[in-house]
Amino acid sequence: GSSSGGSSSSSRSRFSSSWTTLLMGQRQSAESIELRDAGEIGGLSRLQTVFPWTDLVSKAASMLVLHSPNLVEWELSPEEALSVIERAEPQVCALVESFQNFLDLCPECSVEYSAMVPADWAHALLQQLPGLKEVRFKLVPARISEDAFWSRFFGQVFEILQQELCELPQHGQAFKEAIAAAKTAKIAQAAAKSTDSEPDLL
């Protein structure tokens, strides 16, 4: 039985080697970040290159690109991704510091964000954020459904990431305009919907 458990350790080493590859590739652009003490910032240097953080930033950006002609040609650079993730990560951790934090900071939303995010992103975040795992255990399914939990969590994560995209030196203003345009479109959509259907009294 000495071979048992071998697969899990090999998959672990495969993950860590892919992080190493990513770190090597981005070392030059991330020199200033690497100089910081990872212990002080809660292992942030690991999260900056680990799946699915860059994918989340890209997804948050892609939701806004449709609303701004200035962003049609824009592509997320590794430097921009790092800068957004670095600022967003403590805010994301705060969402799941306690289940009360989650309920207060992640409002119910009409958009099914859970359907927009691949399951392996959620699974990866559960491994990386102990608070997320704990809050989910306490809330699902006792207080809210699995889908509602992920929709509320990712809805707020995307909002945080989009706010941080507005802080980018080169494209921040375009993202601010895109957020304003997206809100206007959402209000118009909601107004059209409310005239179509009577409110549910149950």
GROMACS elastic network, one bead per residue, 0.5 to 0.9 nm:
[ bonds ]
;  ai    aj funct       b0    kb
    1     4     6  0.56906   500
    2     5     6  0.81876   500
    2     6     6  0.83501   500
    3     6     6  0.56455   500
    3     7     6  0.85276   500
    4     7     6  0.76606   500
    5     8     6  0.56305   500
    5     9     6  0.68172   500
    5    10     6  0.89831   500
    6     9     6  0.54443   500
    6    10     6  0.62803   500
    6    11     6  0.87446   500
    7    10     6  0.51420   500
    7    11     6  0.61634   500
    7    12     6  0.85660   500
    8    11     6  0.51752   500
    8    12     6  0.61707   500
    8    13     6  0.87124   500
    9    13     6  0.62239   500
    9    14     6  0.85498   500
   10    13     6  0.51071   500
   10    14     6  0.61025   500
   10    15     6  0.86691   500
   11    15     6  0.62761   500
   11    16     6  0.87265   500
   12    15     6  0.51847   500
   12    16     6  0.63289   500
   12    17     6  0.86258   500
   13    16     6  0.50460   500
   13    17     6  0.59927   500
   13    18     6  0.85350   500
   14    17     6  0.51653   500
   14    18     6  0.62744   500
   14    19     6  0.87777   500
   15    18     6  0.51818   500
   15    19     6  0.63769   500
   15    20     6  0.87159   500
   16    19     6  0.50599   500
   16    20     6  0.62401   500
   16    21     6  0.87119   500
   17    21     6  0.62382   500
   17    22     6  0.86784   500
   18    22     6  0.62428   500
   18    23     6  0.85427   500
   18    50     6  0.86896   500
   19    22     6  0.50650   500
   19    23     6  0.60372   500
   19    24     6  0.85340   500
   19    46     6  0.78552   500
   19    49     6  0.65326   500
   19    50     6  0.62881   500
   19    51     6  0.88034   500
   20    23     6  0.50005   500
   20    24     6  0.60767   500
   20    25     6  0.85637   500
   21    24     6  0.51352   500
   21    25     6  0.62233   500
   21    26     6  0.87306   500
   22    25     6  0.50863   500
   22    26     6  0.62305   500
   22    27     6  0.83633   500
   22    49     6  0.63138   500
   22    50     6  0.82313   500
   23    26     6  0.52223   500
   23    27     6  0.56678   500
   23    30     6  0.85736   500
   23    46     6  0.87913   500
   23    49     6  0.66682   500
   24    27     6  0.51781   500
   24    28     6  0.82471   500
   25    28     6  0.76533   500
   25    29     6  0.87059   500
   26    29     6  0.54484   500
   26    30     6  0.59728   500
   26    31     6  0.84184   500
   26    49     6  0.85580   500
   26    78     6  0.73823   500
   26    79     6  0.84690   500
   27    30     6  0.50946   500
   27    31     6  0.57633   500
   27    34     6  0.78437   500
   28    31     6  0.54288   500
   28    32     6  0.88263   500
   29    32     6  0.79839   500
   29    33     6  0.88217   500
   29    78     6  0.76937   500
   29    79     6  0.62111   500
   30    33     6  0.52592   500
   30    34     6  0.62178   500
   30    35     6  0.88478   500
   30    78     6  0.89060   500
   30    79     6  0.73009   500
   30    82     6  0.77411   500
   31    34     6  0.51314   500
   31    35     6  0.64393   500
   32    35     6  0.54008   500
   32    36     6  0.72579   500
   33    36     6  0.55873   500
   33    37     6  0.87547   500
   33    45     6  0.73662   500
   33    82     6  0.89649   500
   33    86     6  0.89713   500
   34    37     6  0.75788   500
   34    38     6  0.79370   500
   34    45     6  0.70337   500
   35    38     6  0.87054   500
   36    39     6  0.87685   500
   36    40     6  0.80180   500
   36    41     6  0.82472   500
   36    45     6  0.85995   500
   37    40     6  0.54960   500
   37    41     6  0.69515   500
   37    43     6  0.87253   500
   37    45     6  0.87696   500
   38    41     6  0.53127   500
   38    42     6  0.63038   500
   38    44     6  0.62529   500
   38    45     6  0.59426   500
   38    46     6  0.81294   500
   39    42     6  0.54670   500
   39    43     6  0.58680   500
   39    44     6  0.83959   500
   40    43     6  0.76657   500
   40    44     6  0.88242   500
   41    44     6  0.56315   500
   41    45     6  0.80086   500
   41    90     6  0.87862   500
   42    45     6  0.83800   500
   42    90     6  0.88856   500
   43    46     6  0.55880   500
   43    47     6  0.68930   500
   44    47     6  0.50599   500
   44    48     6  0.62871   500
   44    85     6  0.89143   500
   44    86     6  0.71513   500
   44    89     6  0.75256   500
   44    90     6  0.87111   500
   45    48     6  0.53549   500
   45    49     6  0.73706   500
   45    86     6  0.83468   500
   46    49     6  0.61114   500
   46    50     6  0.63690   500
   47    50     6  0.50193   500
   47    51     6  0.78668   500
   47    52     6  0.89387   500
   47    53     6  0.71598   500
   47    85     6  0.81625   500
   47    86     6  0.86280   500
   47    89     6  0.81840   500
   47   128     6  0.81621   500
   48    51     6  0.86041   500
   48    53     6  0.68810   500
   48    54     6  0.77186   500
   48    81     6  0.82361   500
   48    82     6  0.59846   500
   48    83     6  0.89277   500
   48    85     6  0.62234   500
   48    86     6  0.68380   500
   48    89     6  0.87482   500
   49    52     6  0.85689   500
   49    53     6  0.72913   500
   49    54     6  0.73443   500
   49    82     6  0.79122   500
   50    53     6  0.63097   500
   50    54     6  0.77570   500
   51    54     6  0.68105   500
   51    55     6  0.72072   500
   51    56     6  0.88776   500
   51   121     6  0.74710   500
   51   124     6  0.71586   500
   51   125     6  0.85336   500
   52    55     6  0.51599   500
   52    56     6  0.61269   500
   52    57     6  0.88395   500
   52   120     6  0.84632   500
   52   121     6  0.55838   500
   52   122     6  0.85856   500
   52   124     6  0.70447   500
   52   125     6  0.76272   500
   53    56     6  0.50691   500
   53    57     6  0.64279   500
   53    58     6  0.87441   500
   53    81     6  0.85095   500
   53    85     6  0.70322   500
   53   121     6  0.86192   500
   53   125     6  0.88565   500
   54    57     6  0.51105   500
   54    58     6  0.62317   500
   54    59     6  0.86033   500
   54    78     6  0.83783   500
   54    81     6  0.60616   500
   54    82     6  0.79689   500
   54    85     6  0.76364   500
   55    58     6  0.50496   500
   55    59     6  0.60788   500
   55    60     6  0.85646   500
   55   121     6  0.86781   500
   56    59     6  0.50484   500
   56    60     6  0.60948   500
   56    61     6  0.85396   500
   56   117     6  0.86455   500
   56   121     6  0.85013   500
   56   157     6  0.84405   500
   56   158     6  0.74803   500
   56   161     6  0.80646   500
   57    60     6  0.51054   500
   57    61     6  0.61511   500
   57    62     6  0.85663   500
   57    76     6  0.84131   500
   57    81     6  0.66325   500
   57    84     6  0.75054   500
   57    85     6  0.75502   500
   57   158     6  0.77620   500
   57   161     6  0.62288   500
   57   162     6  0.79669   500
   57   165     6  0.83716   500
   58    61     6  0.50948   500
   58    62     6  0.60320   500
   58    63     6  0.87638   500
   58    75     6  0.86704   500
   58    76     6  0.67640   500
   58    81     6  0.81121   500
   59    62     6  0.50211   500
   59    63     6  0.64167   500
   59   117     6  0.88239   500
   59   158     6  0.80532   500
   60    63     6  0.54940   500
   60    64     6  0.70812   500
   60   157     6  0.86444   500
   60   158     6  0.52834   500
   60   159     6  0.77561   500
   60   161     6  0.63499   500
   60   162     6  0.59466   500
   60   165     6  0.86745   500
   61    64     6  0.53602   500
   61    65     6  0.62172   500
   61    76     6  0.83025   500
   61   158     6  0.87166   500
   61   161     6  0.81174   500
   61   162     6  0.66417   500
   61   165     6  0.74187   500
   61   175     6  0.81546   500
   62    65     6  0.50574   500
   62    66     6  0.71125   500
   63    66     6  0.65222   500
   63    67     6  0.80307   500
   63   182     6  0.88658   500
   64    67     6  0.53961   500
   64    68     6  0.69334   500
   64    71     6  0.83697   500
   64   162     6  0.81577   500
   64   175     6  0.69530   500
   64   178     6  0.55755   500
   64   179     6  0.65190   500
   64   181     6  0.87970   500
   64   182     6  0.71308   500
   65    68     6  0.54811   500
   65    69     6  0.74920   500
   65    70     6  0.81717   500
   65    71     6  0.53594   500
   65    72     6  0.61820   500
   65    74     6  0.82265   500
   65   175     6  0.79044   500
   65   178     6  0.70327   500
   66    69     6  0.74655   500
   66    71     6  0.79766   500
   66    72     6  0.75088   500
   66   178     6  0.79280   500
   66   182     6  0.87255   500
   67    71     6  0.84053   500
   67   175     6  0.88937   500
   67   177     6  0.81313   500
   67   179     6  0.75969   500
   67   180     6  0.87694   500
   67   181     6  0.59971   500
   67   182     6  0.60987   500
   68    71     6  0.55849   500
   68    72     6  0.71221   500
   68   174     6  0.67574   500
   68   175     6  0.75299   500
   68   177     6  0.69625   500
   68   178     6  0.50017   500
   68   179     6  0.87458   500
   68   181     6  0.77443   500
   69    72     6  0.55362   500
   69    73     6  0.85832   500
   69   174     6  0.85963   500
   69   178     6  0.87269   500
   70    73     6  0.74560   500
   70    74     6  0.78722   500
   70   171     6  0.85730   500
   70   174     6  0.61908   500
   70   175     6  0.88179   500
   70   178     6  0.89749   500
   71    75     6  0.83094   500
   71   171     6  0.78988   500
   71   174     6  0.68041   500
   71   175     6  0.78683   500
   71   178     6  0.86801   500
   72    75     6  0.86218   500
   74   171     6  0.84885   500
   76    79     6  0.82843   500
   76    80     6  0.63254   500
   76    81     6  0.65369   500
   77    80     6  0.52105   500
   77    81     6  0.62178   500
   77    82     6  0.86556   500
   78    81     6  0.50474   500
   78    82     6  0.61145   500
   78    83     6  0.86072   500
   79    82     6  0.51863   500
   79    83     6  0.62234   500
   79    84     6  0.87310   500
   80    83     6  0.51367   500
   80    84     6  0.62110   500
   80    85     6  0.85757   500
   80   165     6  0.83337   500
   80   168     6  0.70809   500
   81    84     6  0.52727   500
   81    85     6  0.60771   500
   81    86     6  0.84656   500
   81   165     6  0.89231   500
   82    85     6  0.51839   500
   82    86     6  0.59251   500
   82    87     6  0.86832   500
   83    86     6  0.52495   500
   83    87     6  0.65394   500
   83    88     6  0.86745   500
   83   164     6  0.85317   500
   83   165     6  0.89843   500
   83   168     6  0.80081   500
   84    87     6  0.54801   500
   84    88     6  0.60216   500
   84    89     6  0.84805   500
   84   161     6  0.67542   500
   84   162     6  0.88902   500
   84   164     6  0.55632   500
   84   165     6  0.63301   500
   84   167     6  0.82406   500
   84   168     6  0.78093   500
   85    89     6  0.56800   500
   85   161     6  0.76620   500
   85   164     6  0.83674   500
   86    89     6  0.57872   500
   86    90     6  0.78945   500
   87    90     6  0.68211   500
   87    91     6  0.75984   500
   87   161     6  0.87708   500
   87   164     6  0.70873   500
   88    91     6  0.53113   500
   88    92     6  0.62294   500
   88    93     6  0.87778   500
   88   157     6  0.83801   500
   88   160     6  0.63322   500
   88   161     6  0.61836   500
   88   163     6  0.89175   500
   88   164     6  0.68027   500
   89    92     6  0.50851   500
   89    93     6  0.62278   500
   89    94     6  0.86616   500
   90    93     6  0.50488   500
   90    94     6  0.62078   500
   90    95     6  0.89261   500
   91    94     6  0.50517   500
   91    95     6  0.66678   500
   91   157     6  0.85434   500
   91   160     6  0.73815   500
   92    95     6  0.53305   500
   92    96     6  0.73144   500
   92   153     6  0.89899   500
   92   156     6  0.82805   500
   92   157     6  0.62984   500
   92   160     6  0.76358   500
   93    96     6  0.56379   500
   93    97     6  0.64203   500
   93   129     6  0.72169   500
   93   131     6  0.73535   500
   93   132     6  0.80880   500
   94    97     6  0.51423   500
   94    98     6  0.82200   500
   94   101     6  0.73784   500
   94   102     6  0.83590   500
   94   105     6  0.87744   500
   94   131     6  0.88354   500
   95    98     6  0.75888   500
   95    99     6  0.85080   500
   95   101     6  0.57423   500
   95   102     6  0.51271   500
   95   103     6  0.86327   500
   95   104     6  0.85610   500
   95   105     6  0.61285   500
   95   106     6  0.71374   500
   95   131     6  0.86458   500
   95   132     6  0.83419   500
   95   153     6  0.79174   500
   95   156     6  0.83761   500
   95   157     6  0.86779   500
   96    99     6  0.64708   500
   96   100     6  0.84964   500
   96   101     6  0.62808   500
   96   102     6  0.54491   500
   96   105     6  0.89879   500
   96   129     6  0.83205   500
   96   130     6  0.86056   500
   96   131     6  0.50841   500
   96   132     6  0.52771   500
   96   133     6  0.86424   500
   96   134     6  0.82168   500
   96   135     6  0.63355   500
   96   136     6  0.89488   500
   96   153     6  0.88646   500
   97   100     6  0.83700   500
   97   101     6  0.63338   500
   97   102     6  0.75932   500
   97   131     6  0.55969   500
   97   132     6  0.78755   500
   97   135     6  0.80227   500
   98   101     6  0.51047   500
   98   102     6  0.64366   500
   98   103     6  0.88470   500
   98   131     6  0.70415   500
   98   132     6  0.86942   500
   98   134     6  0.81507   500
   98   135     6  0.63415   500
   99   103     6  0.62914   500
   99   104     6  0.86195   500
   99   131     6  0.87393   500
   99   132     6  0.89107   500
   99   134     6  0.80982   500
   99   136     6  0.80140   500
   99   138     6  0.71369   500
   99   139     6  0.71890   500
  100   103     6  0.50972   500
  100   104     6  0.60711   500
  100   105     6  0.84006   500
  100   135     6  0.87718   500
  101   104     6  0.50992   500
  101   105     6  0.57399   500
  101   106     6  0.79308   500
  102   105     6  0.52806   500
  102   106     6  0.54022   500
  102   107     6  0.82991   500
  102   135     6  0.75512   500
  102   152     6  0.86223   500
  102   153     6  0.77485   500
  103   106     6  0.56094   500
  103   107     6  0.66267   500
  103   108     6  0.86224   500
  103   152     6  0.87943   500
  104   107     6  0.66436   500
  105   153     6  0.89366   500
  105   156     6  0.76412   500
  106   109     6  0.85851   500
  106   149     6  0.89494   500
  106   152     6  0.52634   500
  106   153     6  0.59071   500
  106   154     6  0.86336   500
  106   155     6  0.74701   500
  106   156     6  0.56654   500
  106   157     6  0.87748   500
  107   152     6  0.61002   500
  107   153     6  0.85513   500
  107   155     6  0.84515   500
  107   156     6  0.77954   500
  108   148     6  0.76482   500
  108   149     6  0.88881   500
  108   151     6  0.79788   500
  108   152     6  0.57099   500
  108   155     6  0.87852   500
  109   112     6  0.75745   500
  109   113     6  0.85964   500
  109   148     6  0.84349   500
  109   151     6  0.71397   500
  109   152     6  0.62716   500
  109   155     6  0.72530   500
  110   113     6  0.88257   500
  110   151     6  0.87036   500
  111   114     6  0.85805   500
  111   151     6  0.72419   500
  111   152     6  0.89332   500
  111   155     6  0.78406   500
  112   115     6  0.56372   500
  112   116     6  0.71027   500
  112   147     6  0.78427   500
  112   148     6  0.79279   500
  112   150     6  0.86295   500
  112   151     6  0.55066   500
  112   152     6  0.85759   500
  112   155     6  0.84329   500
  113   116     6  0.50514   500
  113   117     6  0.66000   500
  113   147     6  0.85859   500
  113   148     6  0.88427   500
  113   150     6  0.70522   500
  113   152     6  0.74999   500
  113   153     6  0.84574   500
  113   154     6  0.60763   500
  113   155     6  0.59537   500
  114   117     6  0.55661   500
  114   118     6  0.80447   500
  114   119     6  0.84469   500
  114   122     6  0.89858   500
  114   146     6  0.88669   500
  114   147     6  0.59110   500
  114   148     6  0.76087   500
  114   149     6  0.82221   500
  114   150     6  0.51391   500
  114   152     6  0.82368   500
  114   153     6  0.86295   500
  114   154     6  0.70349   500
  114   155     6  0.85001   500
  115   118     6  0.75012   500
  115   119     6  0.88602   500
  115   147     6  0.81560   500
  115   150     6  0.88960   500
  115   151     6  0.78853   500
  116   151     6  0.89125   500
  117   120     6  0.83972   500
  117   121     6  0.67935   500
  117   122     6  0.75644   500
  117   150     6  0.89471   500
  117   154     6  0.80805   500
  118   121     6  0.55691   500
  118   122     6  0.70908   500
  119   122     6  0.52498   500
  119   123     6  0.61988   500
  119   124     6  0.86583   500
  120   124     6  0.59598   500
  120   125     6  0.85195   500
  121   124     6  0.51607   500
  121   125     6  0.62883   500
  121   126     6  0.87021   500
  122   125     6  0.51832   500
  122   126     6  0.62507   500
  122   127     6  0.88482   500
  122   150     6  0.79715   500
  123   126     6  0.51517   500
  123   127     6  0.65804   500
  123   128     6  0.89352   500
  124   127     6  0.52288   500
  124   128     6  0.63952   500
  124   129     6  0.87476   500
  125   129     6  0.57914   500
  125   130     6  0.87147   500
  125   132     6  0.76099   500
  125   133     6  0.85498   500
  126   129     6  0.55311   500
  126   130     6  0.67065   500
  126   131     6  0.83339   500
  126   132     6  0.59111   500
  126   133     6  0.52726   500
  127   130     6  0.68643   500
  127   132     6  0.87205   500
  127   133     6  0.76322   500
  128   132     6  0.85484   500
  128   133     6  0.89813   500
  129   132     6  0.53916   500
  129   133     6  0.68212   500
  130   133     6  0.52691   500
  130   134     6  0.63518   500
  130   135     6  0.87377   500
  131   134     6  0.51116   500
  131   135     6  0.60530   500
  131   136     6  0.84675   500
  132   135     6  0.52353   500
  132   136     6  0.60449   500
  132   137     6  0.85095   500
  133   136     6  0.52737   500
  133   137     6  0.61873   500
  133   138     6  0.88174   500
  134   137     6  0.51052   500
  134   138     6  0.63789   500
  134   139     6  0.87737   500
  135   138     6  0.51615   500
  135   139     6  0.61250   500
  135   140     6  0.83121   500
  136   139     6  0.52110   500
  136   140     6  0.55068   500
  136   141     6  0.84778   500
  136   146     6  0.83096   500
  136   149     6  0.74081   500
  137   140     6  0.58165   500
  137   141     6  0.81549   500
  137   142     6  0.89514   500
  138   141     6  0.80979   500
  138   142     6  0.72612   500
  138   143     6  0.80185   500
  139   142     6  0.55087   500
  139   144     6  0.59515   500
  139   145     6  0.81190   500
  139   146     6  0.88274   500
  139   149     6  0.79247   500
  140   143     6  0.60053   500
  140   144     6  0.54505   500
  140   145     6  0.56804   500
  140   146     6  0.58898   500
  140   149     6  0.72735   500
  141   144     6  0.53677   500
  141   145     6  0.51137   500
  141   146     6  0.65730   500
  142   145     6  0.78421   500
  144   147     6  0.83142   500
  144   148     6  0.62540   500
  144   149     6  0.63512   500
  145   148     6  0.51812   500
  145   149     6  0.61164   500
  145   150     6  0.87840   500
  146   149     6  0.51371   500
  146   150     6  0.64113   500
  146   151     6  0.86088   500
  147   150     6  0.53728   500
  147   151     6  0.60287   500
  147   152     6  0.85514   500
  148   151     6  0.50577   500
  148   152     6  0.60381   500
  148   153     6  0.84692   500
  149   152     6  0.53688   500
  149   153     6  0.61642   500
  149   154     6  0.86351   500
  150   154     6  0.58593   500
  150   155     6  0.80301   500
  151   154     6  0.54290   500
  151   155     6  0.57007   500
  151   156     6  0.84965   500
  152   155     6  0.51179   500
  152   156     6  0.63294   500
  152   157     6  0.86666   500
  153   156     6  0.54278   500
  153   157     6  0.62154   500
  153   158     6  0.87407   500
  154   158     6  0.59411   500
  154   159     6  0.83566   500
  155   158     6  0.53900   500
  155   159     6  0.63278   500
  155   160     6  0.88637   500
  156   160     6  0.62167   500
  156   161     6  0.86163   500
  157   160     6  0.51770   500
  157   161     6  0.62114   500
  157   162     6  0.85785   500
  158   161     6  0.50207   500
  158   162     6  0.59653   500
  158   163     6  0.85152   500
  159   162     6  0.51213   500
  159   163     6  0.61994   500
  159   164     6  0.86676   500
  160   163     6  0.52071   500
  160   164     6  0.63382   500
  160   165     6  0.87357   500
  161   164     6  0.50561   500
  161   165     6  0.61587   500
  161   166     6  0.87808   500
  162   166     6  0.65124   500
  162   175     6  0.76297   500
  162   176     6  0.86865   500
  162   179     6  0.79786   500
  163   166     6  0.52219   500
  163   167     6  0.70609   500
  163   175     6  0.84060   500
  163   176     6  0.80195   500
  163   179     6  0.87338   500
  164   167     6  0.51658   500
  164   168     6  0.71127   500
  164   172     6  0.83316   500
  165   168     6  0.54727   500
  165   171     6  0.77353   500
  165   172     6  0.59053   500
  165   175     6  0.65072   500
  165   176     6  0.83479   500
  166   169     6  0.83281   500
  166   171     6  0.71917   500
  166   173     6  0.61955   500
  166   174     6  0.75953   500
  166   175     6  0.51834   500
  166   176     6  0.54320   500
  166   177     6  0.89917   500
  166   179     6  0.88718   500
  167   170     6  0.87539   500
  167   171     6  0.80814   500
  167   172     6  0.50032   500
  167   173     6  0.79477   500
  167   175     6  0.86692   500
  167   176     6  0.87882   500
  168   171     6  0.56772   500
  168   173     6  0.81364   500
  168   175     6  0.87733   500
  169   172     6  0.58240   500
  169   173     6  0.82780   500
  170   173     6  0.77765   500
  170   174     6  0.86756   500
  171   174     6  0.53630   500
  171   175     6  0.64166   500
  171   176     6  0.88533   500
  172   175     6  0.51363   500
  172   176     6  0.62663   500
  172   177     6  0.87794   500
  173   176     6  0.50236   500
  173   177     6  0.63260   500
  173   178     6  0.86092   500
  174   177     6  0.51529   500
  174   178     6  0.61624   500
  174   179     6  0.87314   500
  175   179     6  0.61501   500
  175   180     6  0.86262   500
  176   179     6  0.52054   500
  176   180     6  0.63694   500
  176   181     6  0.87149   500
  177   180     6  0.51448   500
  177   181     6  0.61894   500
  177   182     6  0.85788   500
  178   181     6  0.50279   500
  178   182     6  0.60119   500
  178   183     6  0.85826   500
  179   182     6  0.50090   500
  179   183     6  0.61666   500
  179   184     6  0.86511   500
  180   183     6  0.51992   500
  180   184     6  0.63060   500
  180   185     6  0.87184   500
  181   184     6  0.51343   500
  181   185     6  0.62206   500
  181   186     6  0.86233   500
  182   185     6  0.51035   500
  182   186     6  0.61354   500
  182   187     6  0.87048   500
  183   187     6  0.61691   500
  183   188     6  0.86193   500
  184   187     6  0.52175   500
  184   188     6  0.62754   500
  184   189     6  0.86014   500
  185   188     6  0.52004   500
  185   189     6  0.61306   500
  185   190     6  0.86531   500
  186   189     6  0.50024   500
  186   190     6  0.61058   500
  186   191     6  0.85698   500
  187   190     6  0.50845   500
  187   191     6  0.61139   500
  187   192     6  0.86242   500
  188   191     6  0.51216   500
  188   192     6  0.62476   500
  188   193     6  0.86372   500
  189   192     6  0.51941   500
  189   193     6  0.61963   500
  189   194     6  0.87238   500
  190   193     6  0.50119   500
  190   194     6  0.61191   500
  190   195     6  0.87849   500
  191   194     6  0.52437   500
  191   195     6  0.65613   500
  191   196     6  0.88950   500
  192   195     6  0.55267   500
  192   196     6  0.65785   500
  193   196     6  0.51331   500
  193   197     6  0.66186   500
  194   197     6  0.56039   500
  194   198     6  0.70937   500
  194   199     6  0.76625   500
  195   198     6  0.74229   500
  197   200     6  0.86433   500
  198   201     6  0.88415   500
